Amino acid sequence: MAKKSKRSAKKPAKKKAKVNPIPAGMRTITPHLVIKGASQALEFYKKAFGAKELDKSPLPDGKLMHASIKIGDSVVMMADEFPGSSMKAPDSAGSTTVAIHVYSKNVDKLWQQALDAGAKVSMPLDNQFWGERYGQLQDPFGHLWSMSQRVKMSPTEMKEKEQRARAIFSQREHPSKTETPQISVP
């Protein structure tokens, strides 16, 4: 008679509950903004972009250790800048190197909503040669936001706009510094 192995005498191992490595509703890439005045920024984003507050973790002094909002189908996280942290708000860093892009079904309405909430134009909203109505804004906290929607444009209009943009860039000037605002609805 064969001996029973120790393995067969053991009870079957319990299966561990499976943990989804990416939280429900999140995507692979999620912007995380560092802001001086994150509580005020959270309220600005609600007015400017129709953001919905998902969660926030305020500290006793009112600063936000963490918060997240949803704009459309996307989540943006934020926190206040804290001394000693390597992450800085744009005004502490002297600039920002990132623009957060928002696609909209009605970019003119969203653009005006953001301006009314206190955003400033960085690049005027206009039909661009790649077939989108596109512009850039800076929020009161130093972060850049680009926004657009696809629009129908003739090949001739697209070619003319591309030639103008190339001419401006060849002079090493960004179009936002040389063109006048054109905020007419197509």
Secondary structure as UniProt FT lines:
FT   HELIX           6..9
FT   TURN            24..25
FT   STRAND          32..35
FT   TURN            36..37
FT   HELIX           38..49
FT   STRAND          52..58
FT   TURN            60..61
FT   STRAND          64..71
FT   TURN            72..73
FT   STRAND          74..80
FT   TURN            83..84
FT   HELIX           90..93
FT   STRAND          99..103
FT   HELIX           107..117
FT   STRAND          120..127
FT   TURN            129..130
FT   STRAND          132..138
FT   TURN            140..141
FT   STRAND          144..150
FT   HELIX           155..170
FT   TURN            171..172
FT   HELIX           175..178
//
